[in-house]
Amino acid sequence: MADAHVLEVPSPDGDVRRVRISSPGRVLWPDAGITKFELAEYAVAVGPALLAAVGARPVTLQRFPTGIEGEEFYSKNPPRGVPGWARTVVCTYPSGRAHPQLVIDEVATAVWAIQMNTITLHPWPVTATGREHALDNPDEVRIDLDPQPGRPFADVVQAALALRGLLGELGLTAWVKTSGNRGLHVYSRIRPEREFLDVRHGVIGIARELERRLPDTVTTAWWKEERGDKIFVDFNQANRDRTIASAWSPRPLPGAPVSTPCSWDELPEVSPREFTVRTVPERYAAQGDPWAGMGEAVGDFAAAMALWDKDVERGLPEMPFPPDFPKMPGEPPRVQPSRKRLQPD
């Protein structure tokens, strides 16, 4: 195994960055034999589309020093040795703590993250532009359609199509990608006018309306024991410091699947596991980026917030927050329904 290879990556100024990849022959996906250097080449091959999806966003790095079957950890603090041409910004977390996170401003930064054994990029839904409140006000809504065991992918597709229609009614343009596993992620760009908690409330309003339209298929139940085999609309992905695998990011699963943007027309025929580190570059070269134009399709989130307001008027309560969050105003008790039933009156 060679000690290192150097990958030349185009830079924004038209020059190239020379990114050193140590242990290039390290196998990251043993079943597929995909190496660290092959993953770095993948990032360059889809670089423009990857940058369009994660550009200028703080990212958390999901790292696997010995491959997907070994140790795994998430890096919020940037690893040591950040190149001089890379950028960091300080993010504030629900606990009130704050520290730097890496920002992907060019493809070479993503390749350097791979050098640091990153497999999946998890960007925040904010853009580090220097604008006031830029890191506090999301400019992207991400709705995770998470099928419970036993629910076929075709049903997830139908839920995504219904969600697209709902978002259109609300004045929002929907974009879809595979999760890299069994679900779908639906995105929409919004004007960064509201902070995280408000955006989460708007997403809850959307989720509840989708549940009303598809009651036999979709659920907003936070507790798994209440979901059955339905598709969970994960509203808590809209929280501060909650991230989803980026578009074009590989996932640490057998076969090296990639979370891949799709067009709405092709979605009913999609087989997610066919999108891999080895197949996606050819698809991208042939078809381009299905999310081209996303950056210009920015909507007003007011109609989604009105859904939340109407539900509050109906008496619907706040929804549970993730367990690592501080207790939030109006939040119901964090007790599993089955345990709550066992508690004495």
C-alpha positions in Angstrom: 0.0 0.0 0.0 1.4 3.4 -1.0 2.1 5.8 1.8 0.2 8.6 0.1 -1.2 9.9 -3.1 -1.7 13.5 -4.1 -5.0 14.5 -5.7 -5.2 17.7 -7.7 -8.5 19.5 -7.2 -9.7 22.6 -9.1 -9.9 25.7 -6.9 -12.3 28.6 -7.2 -9.7 30.9 -8.7 -9.0 28.5 -11.6 -5.8 27.0 -10.1 -5.5 23.6 -8.4 -5.2 22.5 -4.8 -2.9 19.5 -4.1 -4.5 17.5 -1.4 -2.4 14.7 0.1 -4.4 11.4 0.7 -2.6 9.2 3.2 -3.3 5.5 3.2 -5.0 5.8 -0.2 -5.5 2.0 -0.4 -7.4 1.7 2.9 -10.6 -0.2 2.2 -13.6 1.8 3.6 -16.3 -0.5 2.3 -15.0 -4.1 2.6 -18.0 -5.7 0.8 -17.4 -3.5 -2.3 -13.6 -3.0 -2.0 -14.0 0.8 -2.2 -10.9 2.6 -1.0 -10.2 6.0 0.6 -8.6 7.3 -2.6 -11.6 6.1 -4.7 -13.8 8.0 -2.3 -11.7 11.2 -2.8 -11.9 10.7 -6.6 -15.7 10.4 -6.2 -15.9 13.7 -4.4 -14.0 15.4 -7.3 -16.2 13.7 -9.9 -19.4 15.1 -8.4 -17.7 18.2 -7.0 -19.8 21.0 -8.5 -23.1 19.4 -7.4 -21.7 18.5 -4.0 -20.6 22.1 -3.6 -24.0 23.5 -4.6 -25.6 21.3 -1.9 -23.2 22.0 1.0 -21.4 25.2 0.0 -20.8 27.8 2.7 -22.6 25.6 5.3 -21.0 24.5 8.6 -20.6 20.7 8.5 -20.3 17.9 11.0 -18.0 15.2 9.8 -19.0 11.5 10.2 -15.6 9.8 10.4 -14.4 6.2 10.2 -10.6 5.9 10.6 -10.6 2.2 9.6 -13.6 1.9 7.4 -17.4 1.4 8.0 -16.9 -1.7 10.1 -14.6 0.0 12.6 -14.8 2.9 15.0 -17.2 5.7 14.1 -17.4 9.3 15.5 -18.8 12.7 14.6 -16.5 15.7 14.5 -18.1 19.0 15.2 -14.8 20.7 16.0 -12.6 20.6 12.9 -9.9 18.0 12.9 -6.3 19.3 13.5 -4.4 20.5 10.5 -7.2 22.5 8.7 -5.6 23.8 5.5 -5.1 27.6 5.2 -7.5 27.8 2.4 -10.4 26.2 4.4 -12.7 28.2 6.6 -14.4 27.7 10.0 -17.3 29.5 11.7 -18.5 29.4 15.3 -21.8 27.7 15.8 -23.9 27.8 18.9 -25.6 24.6 20.2 -28.8 24.1 22.2 -26.8 23.8 25.4 -25.5 27.3 24.8 -22.0 26.1 24.1 -20.3 27.4 21.0 -17.2 26.3 18.9 -15.9 26.3 15.4 -17.1 24.0 12.6 -15.6 23.4 9.2 -17.3 25.2 6.2 -17.2 23.6 2.7 -16.4 26.5 0.4 -14.7 24.5 -2.3 -14.4 20.9 -3.4 -10.8 20.6 -2.0 -12.2 21.1 1.5 -14.5 18.1 1.0 -11.5 16.1 -0.3 -9.5 17.1 2.7 -12.3 16.0 5.0 -12.1 12.6 3.3 -8.3 12.6 4.0 -9.4 12.9 7.6 -11.5 9.7 7.2 -14.8 11.4 6.6 -17.5 9.3 4.8 -20.6 11.4 5.3 -21.0 15.2 5.4 -23.8 16.5 7.7 -24.3 20.2 6.8 -26.4 22.7 8.9 -29.4 24.3 7.2 -27.8 27.7 7.4 -25.3 29.6 5.3 -22.2 31.2 6.8 -22.5 34.5 4.8 -21.6 37.0 7.4 -25.1 38.3 7.4 -26.6 39.1 10.8 -28.2 36.0 12.4 -27.1 33.9 9.4 -26.2 31.0 11.6 -29.4 31.3 13.6 -31.9 31.5 10.8 -32.3 28.5 8.5 -32.5 29.0 4.8 -33.3 25.4 4.0 -36.2 23.2 5.2 -35.4 19.4 5.3 -38.2 16.9 5.8 -37.1 13.4 6.5 -39.6 10.7 5.5 -38.5 7.7 7.6 -40.4 4.4 6.8 -40.8 2.1 9.7 -39.9 -1.6 9.3 -42.3 -3.3 6.9 -43.3 -0.2 4.9 -42.4 -0.5 1.2 -40.4 2.1 -0.6 -43.2 2.7 -3.1 -45.3 4.1 -0.2 -42.5 6.5 0.7 -42.5 7.7 -2.9 -46.2 8.4 -2.7 -45.8 10.3 0.6 -43.0 12.4 -1.0 -45.2 13.2 -4.0 -48.1 14.2 -1.6 -45.6 16.3 0.4 -44.4 18.0 -2.8 -48.0 19.0 -3.6 -48.6 20.3 -0.1 -45.4 22.4 -0.2 -46.5 23.8 -3.6 -49.8 24.9 -2.0 -47.7 26.7 0.6 -45.6 28.5 -2.0 -42.5 26.4 -1.6 -40.6 24.5 -4.2 -39.8 20.9 -3.2 -36.7 18.9 -4.2 -36.1 15.2 -3.4 -33.2 12.9 -2.7 -32.8 9.4 -1.6 -31.6 9.1 2.0 -29.0 6.4 1.0 -31.0 3.9 3.0 -34.8 3.3 3.0 -36.2 6.7 3.1 -36.5 10.0 1.2 -35.5 13.6 2.1 -37.6 16.5 0.8 -35.9 19.9 0.8 -37.1 23.5 0.2 -35.1 26.7 0.2 -36.7 29.5 2.3 -35.9 33.1 3.1 -33.7 33.2 6.3 -36.2 35.3 8.3 -37.0 33.0 11.2 -34.9 31.2 13.9 -34.7 27.5 14.4 -37.6 27.1 16.8 -40.0 28.9 14.5 -38.9 26.9 11.5 -39.4 23.7 13.5 -42.9 24.8 14.3 -43.6 25.4 10.6 -42.3 21.9 9.8 -44.6 20.4 12.5 -47.5 22.2 10.8 -46.5 20.7 7.5 -46.0 17.2 9.0 -49.4 17.3 10.8 -51.2 18.4 7.6 -49.5 15.6 5.6 -50.6 13.1 8.3 -54.2 14.4 8.0 -54.1 13.8 4.3 -52.4 10.4 4.5 -53.6 9.0 7.9 -53.1 5.4 6.9 -49.5 6.0 5.7 -47.9 8.9 7.6 -47.4 9.6 11.3 -45.9 12.3 13.4 -45.7 10.1 16.5 -42.3 10.8 18.1 -42.2 7.6 20.1 -41.4 4.5 18.0 -43.9 2.3 19.8 -46.7 4.5 18.5 -45.6 4.6 14.8 -46.5 1.0 13.7 -45.4 0.5 10.2 -46.1 4.0 9.0 -43.8 6.6 7.5 -42.5 9.0 10.3 -42.2 12.6 9.3 -39.1 13.5 11.5 -40.0 17.1 12.4 -37.1 17.3 14.9 -34.6 17.4 12.0 -35.5 21.1 11.9 -33.9 21.7 15.3 -30.6 23.5 15.8 -27.7 21.2 15.6 -29.8 18.5 13.9 -28.4 17.5 10.5 -29.1 15.1 7.6 -26.6 13.5 5.4 -25.9 15.9 2.5 -26.9 15.4 -1.0 -24.2 13.4 -2.9 -22.8 12.1 0.4 -22.0 8.3 0.7 -23.5 6.4 3.6 -21.6 4.0 5.8 -23.7 1.0 4.7 -22.9 -2.1 2.6 -22.5 -1.3 -1.1 -21.5 2.4 -0.5 -24.9 3.9 -1.2 -25.1 7.6 -1.9 -27.8 10.1 -0.8 -28.7 11.1 -4.4 -30.9 13.9 -5.7 -33.6 12.8 -8.2 -36.0 14.5 -10.4 -39.7 14.1 -9.5 -40.4 12.5 -12.8 -38.0 9.7 -12.3 -38.7 9.2 -8.6 -41.4 6.4 -9.0 -38.9 4.2 -10.8 -35.9 4.9 -8.5 -34.1 2.0 -6.8 -32.0 3.8 -4.1 -29.4 1.0 -3.6 -28.4 1.4 -7.3 -27.0 4.8 -6.5 -23.5 4.1 -5.1 -20.0 5.7 -5.0 -19.2 3.8 -8.2 -22.4 4.5 -10.2 -23.3 8.0 -9.2 -20.4 9.8 -11.1 -21.5 8.3 -14.4 -25.2 9.2 -13.6 -24.1 12.8 -12.8 -21.9 13.0 -16.0 -24.8 11.9 -18.1 -27.8 13.7 -16.4 -26.3 16.6 -14.5 -27.6 17.8 -11.2 -31.4 17.3 -10.7 -31.2 20.0 -8.1 -29.9 22.6 -10.5 -31.8 25.9 -9.9 -32.5 25.1 -6.3 -30.6 28.1 -5.1 -32.9 30.4 -7.0 -36.2 28.8 -5.9 -36.4 30.5 -2.5 -39.9 30.7 -0.9 -41.7 32.4 1.9 -42.3 30.2 5.0 -45.3 32.3 6.2 -48.0 29.8 5.0 -46.2 26.9 6.7 -46.2 28.9 10.0 -49.9 29.6 9.5 -50.5 25.8 9.6 -48.8 25.7 13.0 -50.8 28.7 14.2 -54.1 27.0 13.2 -53.1 23.8 15.0 -52.3 25.8 18.2 -55.8 27.4 17.9 -57.3 23.9 17.7 -55.5 23.0 20.9 -52.8 20.8 19.5 -49.7 20.9 21.8 -46.0 21.4 21.4 -44.2 18.2 20.2 -41.4 16.4 22.1 -37.8 17.5 21.5 -34.8 15.2 21.2 -33.6 13.8 24.6 -30.3 15.7 24.6 -32.1 19.1 24.4 -32.8 21.1 27.4 -36.4 21.1 28.6 -38.3 23.4 26.2 -41.3 25.7 26.8 -44.6 23.9 26.4 -42.9 20.6 25.8 -44.9 17.5 27.0 -43.2 15.1 29.5 -40.4 13.1 28.0 -41.9 9.7 29.1 -42.5 6.8 26.7 -46.3 6.2 26.4 -45.9 2.7 27.6 -44.0 3.8 30.8 -46.5 6.6 31.4 -49.4 4.1 31.4 -47.5 2.0 34.0 -47.1 5.0 36.4 -49.5 5.2 39.3 -52.1 7.9 39.3 
